[in-house]
Amino acid sequence: MTPQQLLENEDPTDAAVVTELDISHLVIEDDTPVDNLQSAQQQRLLVEPLYSSNVLPRPFLADANVGLFYKLYGEPIVPDVLLSLGVERAADYSDRRHRSYFVWEFGKVPEVCIEIVSNKEGSEVTLSAKAQREGKRQSKKDIYAQIGVPYYGVFDPLEQIQGPEEMADARLRVWSLNAGRYEELTPAQGIVAGGQSVWLDRVGLGLMLWEGPFEDEVSRLWLRWCDRESQVILTGAEGQVAERQRADVQQQRAERLAARLRDMGVDPDEV
């Protein structure tokens, strides 16, 4: 769905606006804290590596907990992580229309939206009991499909929503939009263990489960970006460690070669 089509679904008086839209009524910053420490870590692990690596062509926008406004009136949806290709942040954040992801400003929806399950009330796949009591009619999956997000992923690290109509014992499920409906990219049983991945062809990256330490010494199960060969996209810190290790290996090889040359009576500095 295009930005214009999204606006045309609003009140006709809203759609008639063809220049700069009045968004003064929208709440774009409510200071709501992130769910928990693990969710915050997971969000960093899905955003930082994209900027510290060269796996995506610039420009792109990857961020966490930013409002995705797809209609002029009503609440936005706030993905835990979003990735949008071919767009970039505005230079001036003083203008309110530059501080959230307004579909009509960027001209497109993100390619990927990811939800990280932290409790049973998030409505990531189906409407929760709380959402039904509040009168809501669409799950997050329904909304992302409606506005045309090509890929939607749900990561359930603590196994909070494992019912047959939700995650069905999977830790990761990913859907791809086809003719306005989501079709599951992951196997019927989803992705359940570290090392398993799913490829997002329109993005040129994959998503995989990975078990190991991140920011501390505790090994946990994480969701990470990966390449076609299921090699994780390294964080900046991991990349620096890998580079030092490569340099150390090269130095050790050079020292061994120099030692062999000396044994042969050859000065390595003269070779």
C-alpha positions in Angstrom: 0.0 0.0 0.0 1.4 3.4 -1.0 1.6 6.4 1.4 -1.2 8.1 -0.6 -3.4 5.0 -0.3 -2.9 4.9 3.4 -3.9 8.5 3.7 -7.0 7.9 1.5 -8.2 5.4 4.0 -8.6 8.3 6.5 -11.3 10.8 6.7 -11.7 12.5 3.2 -10.8 15.9 4.7 -7.4 14.4 5.7 -6.7 13.0 2.3 -7.3 16.3 0.7 -4.1 17.7 2.2 -1.5 17.7 -0.6 1.2 19.8 0.9 2.7 19.6 4.4 0.4 17.7 6.7 -0.6 19.0 10.1 0.7 16.4 12.6 0.4 18.6 15.7 -2.2 16.3 17.2 0.0 13.2 17.0 1.9 11.9 20.1 5.3 11.0 18.7 7.3 10.8 22.0 5.6 9.5 25.2 8.7 8.4 27.1 7.4 4.9 27.6 10.4 2.8 28.7 11.6 -0.3 26.8 10.1 -3.6 28.0 13.1 -5.1 29.7 16.9 -5.3 29.7 17.0 -8.3 27.3 14.8 -6.6 24.8 17.0 -3.5 24.9 20.1 -5.6 24.3 18.4 -7.5 21.5 17.4 -4.3 19.8 20.9 -3.0 19.8 22.2 -6.3 18.4 19.8 -5.9 15.4 20.6 -2.3 14.7 24.3 -1.6 15.4 25.8 -4.3 13.2 24.0 -2.9 10.1 25.7 0.5 10.6 29.2 -0.8 11.6 29.4 -3.2 8.7 29.1 -2.7 4.9 26.4 -5.3 4.3 23.8 -2.9 3.1 24.0 -0.2 0.5 23.6 3.3 1.9 21.3 5.0 2.6 19.1 3.0 4.9 17.4 3.4 8.2 17.5 0.8 11.0 16.2 1.7 14.4 14.3 0.4 17.5 11.2 1.6 19.3 10.4 4.3 16.8 6.7 5.1 16.0 5.7 3.9 12.6 2.8 6.3 11.6 0.8 4.9 8.7 -2.3 7.0 9.1 -2.9 10.6 10.0 -5.3 9.9 12.8 -5.1 7.1 15.3 -2.2 5.5 17.1 1.0 4.4 15.3 2.5 0.9 15.6 5.9 0.7 17.3 8.0 -2.1 16.0 10.8 -3.3 18.3 13.1 -3.0 15.2 12.5 -1.7 11.7 14.7 -1.6 8.6 13.9 0.6 5.7 16.1 0.7 2.6 16.8 3.7 0.4 15.8 6.3 3.0 17.8 8.3 5.5 17.2 10.4 8.6 16.6 14.1 8.1 19.5 16.4 9.2 17.2 18.5 11.4 15.4 16.8 14.3 13.8 20.1 15.5 11.0 19.5 13.0 8.5 17.0 14.5 7.9 15.3 11.2 11.5 14.2 11.2 11.5 12.5 14.6 9.3 9.4 13.8 8.8 7.2 10.8 5.9 8.9 9.0 5.2 6.8 5.9 4.0 9.8 3.9 7.3 11.6 4.7 9.6 8.7 3.8 7.5 7.7 0.8 7.4 4.0 1.7 6.9 1.5 4.5 10.0 -0.3 6.0 11.1 -3.5 4.3 11.3 -5.3 7.7 9.5 -5.0 11.0 10.5 -7.2 13.9 8.7 -7.8 17.2 10.5 -9.2 20.3 8.0 -10.9 22.6 8.4 -9.9 26.3 5.0 -10.9 27.7 1.7 -12.5 26.7 -0.1 -9.2 25.9 1.8 -7.9 22.9 -0.6 -9.2 20.2 2.4 -10.0 17.9 0.6 -12.8 16.1 -2.9 -13.0 17.4 -5.0 -10.6 19.5 -4.3 -11.0 23.2 -7.0 -11.2 25.8 -6.1 -7.7 27.0 -6.3 -6.2 23.5 -9.7 -7.8 22.9 -11.0 -6.3 26.2 -9.8 -2.9 25.0 -11.8 -3.3 21.8 -8.9 -3.7 19.4 -9.6 -5.7 16.3 -6.2 -6.3 14.7 -3.0 -8.0 15.8 0.4 -6.5 14.9 0.7 -9.1 12.2 -2.6 -8.0 10.7 -1.5 -4.3 10.7 1.9 -4.9 9.1 0.2 -6.9 6.4 -2.5 -4.2 5.9 0.1 -1.4 5.4 2.3 -3.6 3.1 5.5 -4.3 5.1 7.2 -7.0 3.0 8.7 -9.0 5.9 7.5 -9.4 9.4 9.4 -11.4 12.1 8.5 -12.4 15.6 11.2 -13.6 18.1 10.0 -15.2 21.3 13.2 -15.7 23.3 11.5 -16.5 26.6 8.8 -18.7 25.1 6.0 -16.4 26.1 3.5 -17.1 23.3 3.9 -20.8 22.4 0.3 -21.7 21.6 -0.6 -23.4 18.3 -2.1 -20.3 16.8 0.9 -18.1 17.8 4.5 -19.4 17.8 3.7 -23.1 17.9 6.9 -24.0 19.9 9.1 -21.9 17.6 11.5 -19.2 18.8 11.4 -17.4 15.4 8.8 -17.1 12.7 9.1 -14.8 9.7 6.4 -14.0 7.1 6.7 -12.6 3.6 3.9 -10.5 2.0 2.3 -12.0 -1.1 -0.7 -10.4 -2.7 -1.6 -8.5 0.4 -1.3 -11.6 2.7 1.5 -13.0 4.8 2.9 -16.3 3.9 5.3 -18.0 6.3 9.0 -18.1 5.1 10.1 -20.2 8.0 9.3 -23.9 8.1 6.0 -25.1 9.5 7.5 -25.7 12.9 9.3 -22.3 12.7 13.0 -21.9 13.8 13.7 -23.4 17.1 17.5 -23.6 17.6 20.7 -21.6 17.2 22.3 -21.9 13.8 19.0 -22.0 11.9 18.3 -19.1 9.5 15.8 -17.7 7.0 16.7 -15.6 3.9 15.0 -12.3 3.1 15.6 -12.0 -0.6 14.3 -8.5 -1.1 16.7 -7.2 1.6 19.7 -9.3 0.8 20.1 -10.4 4.4 19.0 -13.3 6.5 17.7 -13.7 10.1 19.1 -16.4 12.3 19.1 -17.6 15.9 22.6 -17.5 17.5 23.7 -18.6 20.9 26.6 -16.8 22.6 27.6 -13.8 24.7 26.7 -10.3 23.8 27.9 -7.3 25.9 28.6 -9.6 28.9 29.9 -13.1 29.5 26.6 -14.9 29.7 25.6 -17.0 26.7 22.0 -16.5 25.5 19.9 -17.1 22.5 19.8 -14.1 20.2 18.2 -13.0 16.9 20.8 -11.8 14.5 21.3 -10.7 10.9 23.3 -13.1 8.7 24.6 -13.6 5.2 23.6 -16.2 2.6 26.0 -18.7 4.3 24.4 -18.1 7.7 27.4 -16.2 9.0 26.3 -13.6 11.5 26.8 -9.9 10.6 29.4 -8.8 13.2 29.0 -5.9 15.6 31.6 -3.2 15.5 33.3 -4.7 18.6 33.2 -8.2 17.2 34.7 -6.9 13.9 37.6 -5.3 15.8 38.3 -8.5 17.6 38.2 -10.5 14.4 40.6 -8.0 12.7 43.0 -8.2 15.6 42.9 -12.0 15.4 43.6 -11.9 11.7 46.5 -9.5 12.3 47.9 -11.8 15.0 47.7 -14.9 12.7 49.5 -13.0 9.9 52.2 -11.9 12.3 52.7 -15.4 13.6 52.9 -16.7 10.0 55.5 -14.1 9.2 57.5 -14.9 12.3 57.5 -18.7 11.5 58.6 -18.0 7.9 61.4 -15.7 9.1 62.6 -18.4 11.5 62.7 -21.0 8.7 64.6 -18.7 6.5 67.2 -18.1 9.3 67.5 -21.9 9.7 68.4 -22.1 6.1 71.0 -19.4 6.5 68.9 -16.7 4.8 68.5 -13.2 6.2 64.7 -12.6 6.0 65.3 -8.9 5.9 67.2 -9.3 2.6 64.5 -11.5 0.9 
